[in-house]
Structures are given as C-alpha cells and as structure tokens.
Amino acid sequence: MHATFRQLKLLLALAETGSITGAARACHVTQPTVSMQLKELADAAGMPLYEQFGKRLQLTEAGEAVLVTARALQAEWEALEQRLAGLRGLQHGRLRIALASTAKYFVPRMLGTFCAQHPQVDIALQVLNRDGVLQRMRAHQDDLYVLSIPPRGVPHERAHLLDNPLVLIAPLQHPLAGRARIRPPRLQDEPFILREAGSGTRLAGDAHFEQLGLNPRVRLELGSNEAVKQSVAAGMGLGLVSRHALAADPASEGLAVLRADHFPVRSAWSVMWLPGQRLSPLAQAFLHHLQGLAGSWETHS
C-alpha cells in the first residue's frame, strides 16, 4: 500500500473534525485537495475509508485501521522533531496529556511550573471522566494519562504519582460532623451522594464499602466532584471525594471531613503510558517533573 504522510495527516484531521471542510481548515488546504488526497489513499487501501452519517463523516473499519497507523507515525514524527530540537539545544514541541477529572485539582498547577521552564512547549490537555481517558488510551491519542485506578483490559505501564485519599464529607451541621469516632455500621442508614458509576472514585469507594460490609443508600449519582460537594453542603447526604478536591479548610466550603473508622479510603494517582511506547523527550521530562513535585505536594497539600 502506497500512502504519503500528507494523506495520513488529512485522514487524522478528518477523524478529528468529522468533515472535509474541517479537515481542510485544520490542514490549511482547499476542500478539493482533501477530497482528492483521501480518494487516492482509499484507492491505495482498496476500500472506502469513510462514509456519510447524517452531517458527519465517520471512518469505516478500514479507515480506523489506517488511522491507528497514522497516529503511530505522527507520534514517531513528533518524537523525532523533539529529539532533533534537543540536539540543537532547543526545547519545543507538543505534549499531549489526558487526565481523569479529579486530577484537575493538581495536575494543571504542576503543568504550570513545567511550562514556565519550557515556554516554547505546546500543551494539549484533555480533562475527561475515566471512560473518556480510557477511550483515548485505546486509540493511542496521547503521550501520558493520569488515572487513579489502573484500567483492566487496557495494556499499560505506569509510575506512582501521589496518594489520593478518599474522605467522607458531611454538611457542617450534620450530627456526625463533631464525632471523634464513627463506626462503619453508623453509616448504613445515611443517604449518600456519590460520583457516577465507572469513575475512579466510585470504583474505589464501592470496593471499600463492600469490604466493610456496607451497602450505602445512594440518593444521588453525580458526574463531578463539585456537584457532589455542593449537594453535600446543601444537606442532601454524605459524600466520598478525593481530599485533593477539597479546600485546605473544608469548612470554607460548608463541609466537614468525618472521622470514621477505616477511612480515608486508600487510593493513589498514577501516570500511565502504553507498553512499548517510546516516550518523547518532552513526555519523559514532564514525567520526571511530576514525580519530582509529587513529594512536596503530598507534604503541603
């Protein structure tokens, strides 16, 4: 199969934008050029690479297969550019990171200090729910991924980043808020506000509740830590959130951290990448930067 790198880049743009117009705009070429180049790529493959669904173009199974290779070649090319830049004594390039939503409380600040040291670096940061991050991992779309629960069925390598204690929270005026010690059975009849099924916080919480023999009464399932905190502060129930999602003084948010036996739930954040993936110099530098900051973050956060 004969294909040019330009054609593969156009296919990448088509997959990203869902249209010939969007691909043309992203690659700064005309629409006829995109159509012609993708037709030549489809002819080389011997089958259609995309088809029309409503107003969007979607890749066929053959198109998805070509896309995987296109992404791998793009990643290799970007890594080559960074290595050459390093040999010239330059520090620039593009770093792609996807992280679970709770990690937004600390990764962007760690990223800020990295950008200050490497001002010519472009960052593509995706903040998603756990399923969104796993989808990008399966598609090999990023350099690094930050998750709290290692994914099953998705091969990966990982390095520990920092602890992620999950704490029980209650509204300030809740009867349990002033207790010096709360035994788990006392929690059984309390309503709970929890993260959505499938989130890292929920997976860790459900496993911990099961170990304690608890079956919490779930009043609400919400898609963000902020929504959980607001609902708990409004008196709708108890919550389980990462300590990183709370202010240094939870009372400023109308919340109290409960002192319950067998809490906080032990969890940890990891930085992950795909097995066999050759990390670019920028990705390696950022990984070392994260690990270097993690110790001081755990001490002072």
N, C-alpha and C positions, 0 to 999 in steps of 0.2 A: 504494500500500500504506500503510495507516494502522497505525502502531505507536507505543506510548508508550515513553519512556525506561525506565520501570519494568519493562515487559515485556522489553526488551532486557537489562536488568541481571539479570533472572531467568534468561534464556537463558544469559548468561555464567556464572552460578552453576551452572546445570545442566551445562554443558560442563565446568566445573572439578570438580564433585563426582560427577557420574555418576548422580545420583538426585534425585527430587523432595524426599525428606527432607533431603538435604544442601543443596539449593538453598534450601529453606525455612529451615533453620538458619542458613545463611550470610547470608540477607537479612532474618532476624528477622521472618518472616511464617509463616502457617499453611500446611500442605501443600495444603489445598483452594484457597487463594489462588493458590499457584504453579500448580497444575493448571489452574485457570480462566484465569489470565492467559496461560499458554503456549498453551492451546487457542485463545484469542482471537487470539494472534499467528499461530498456524498457519492459522486461518481467514482472516486478512488476507493471508497469503502464498499461500493457495490450495492448500497441500500440507502433508503432515506434516513437522515439523521434527526429530523424534527418534523412535527406535524401541527396543524392548527387546532386549538381547543378554545372555542369562543374568541376572545380578543387576544389571547396569548398563544405563543408558540411554545410547545413542550418537546423535549428531546425524546426520541424513540429509544428502545432498548440499545440499538446500535449507537445512537448518539451518546447515551450515557456511558457506554463502554469507551468511546473515543474521548469523552470528557475526562474520565479518570486519568488517562494517559496525558491529556492536555494539561491537567492540573499538576501532575507529577513533573512534566517538562518545565512548566512555568516555575515551580518551586526550585528545581535544579538551576534554572537560568538565573533566578533572583539570588540564589546562594552563590553562584559563580560571580555575579556582579559585586556582591558584598566581599567575596574573597579578593577580587581584583582591587576593589576600593581599599581594602585593608593593606594590600601590598603597596598601594600608592600613599598610604598613611592617612587615608580619608575614613570618615565614619558617617556613612549614609546608607540608606536602603529602606526597606519596608518590613515591618514586623506585624504579624497577624496573630491576634490572641482572642480566644473565646473563653468566657468565664460564666459560671453559674451566678445567678442574680445576687445571692448573698455576698459573694466575693467583691461586689462593687463597693462595699464599705471600706475596703483596704487596698485592693489592687490598684485602682486609679491613683491613689496617693503614692504608692510605691513606683508606679509608672511615671509620675511627675518628676521625681528625682532622677530617674533614668533619662528622661527627655532633656532635663537640664544639662546632663553630662554629654548627651548626644543630640544636639539641637537640629541636626540635619536628617534625623531619622523620622520616617512617616509611620504612624501607628494606625492600624485598623483593629479597633476594639469592639467585639461583639458581646453584649451583656444579654444573656438569654436564660430561660428556665433550663433545667437539667436535660430535658428531652431535646431541646434546641441545640445544646452543646454536643450531645451525643450524635445528633444528625450531622453536624459539621465534622465531627471526628470520623464518622464512617465515610464521609465524602472527601476526607483529606484536605480540608479547606484552610487550615490554619497551621501556624508553627507550634503554638503551645495552647494547652487547655487547662483551666483551673476548675477542679471539682472537689467535693468533699467525700463522696462515696465512689470508690473505684468501680467502673462500669463492668458488668458481666456481658460477655459475648462481643466485646469490642477490644481486640488486642491492643495493648498499650504498654509503655514504660512510664515510670513516674518517680518523682522525688518529693519527699516530705517538704511542705512549706511551713505551716504553723498549726497549732492546735485550734480546734473550733468547738469550744464547749457550748452545749445547748442548754439553756437555762429555762426554768419555769418562771413565768411572769404573771402578775395579777394586778388589778387596779389598786391604787394606793389605799383605798378604804376597805379593801376586802378583809374579812375576818382572819384569813390565813397570813396576811401580809406581815403581821407583827409576831408571828410564832417563831420561837427559837428553833423548833424542830418539828417537822411534819413527816409522819409515816405514810408510805405509799397508799395503804388502804383508805386513808382520809381523802384521797384524790378521786376515788372511784365515782362518786356521785356528782362531781363538779362538771359543769359544761366546759368544753374545750373549743378554742379557736385555733385551728391548725393549718399549716401550709397544704397545698394541693397534693393529691396522691401522685407519687413519682418524683417529687422534689427530694433533694438530698436530705434536707431537714426532716421531712416526713418519713423517709425510709429509715433514718437513724432513730427517730422517735418511736415509730411503730415497733421496731425490733426491741427497743429498750422497754417499752410498755409491756410487750409480750414476756420478756424475761422477768419482769416484776409481777406478772400475773394480773395485770390491769387491762381493762377494756374500756378506755375513756369514752365518755359520751360526747361525740363531736357535734357541736352546734353549727359551726361554720367551717368550710374549707376555702381558703383564700389564696390568691396567686402571688402575693408579695408579703415581705416582712412588714412593710409599712402598714398595709391593710390589717395584718394580724395585730400589730401594736395599737393601732387606733381603735380596733374593736375591743381589745382587752381593756384599754384605758377607759372606754365607754361603759365598762361593767358587764360586757356580754359573756365573759367567761375567762378561763385561764388560757395561757398560751405557752408555746415552746418555740423559742427562737435562738439564733446564734447570739452569743454575748457580743460579738462584733457588730451586730445590728442595733445595739442599744447605745444610748449616750453614756458618757463616763459616769454621769449621775442619772440613773433611770428615773428617779423621782421628777426630774425636769420634764419628762415625757408623760407623767402621770402614772408611772409603773413602779412596781416593787418586784425585786427578784426574790422568789421564795426559797427558804432554807429547808429543803426536803431531803430526806434520806435517799441515797443513790442518785442524786442529781448534783451537778450538771451531768448530762449525757456526754460521754467521751466521743469526740469526733475529731477529724483533722482535715486540713486542706492539703491537696497535692497538686503539683504541676505535672502535667502529662503530655506525652508526645507519642507518635506512632512508632511501633517497633521497626527497626531498620532505617528509620528516618534519619538522614544526616542533617542535624540541626545547623542552621546558618550561623555565621559568626554573631549576628545580632541576637538570634534566639539564644545562643549559648551565653552571650554577655548578659542578656536580660534574666536568664535563669539564675546565673550566679548573683546578679543584683538582688533578685527576690530572696534568695537564700541568705544573702548577707544581711538583709534588712529584717528578716523574719524574727531573729532572736530579740532584737531591740523592740520590735513591735509587740511581741508577747509580753515583754517586761513592762512596757509603758502603756499598752492599750487598755 
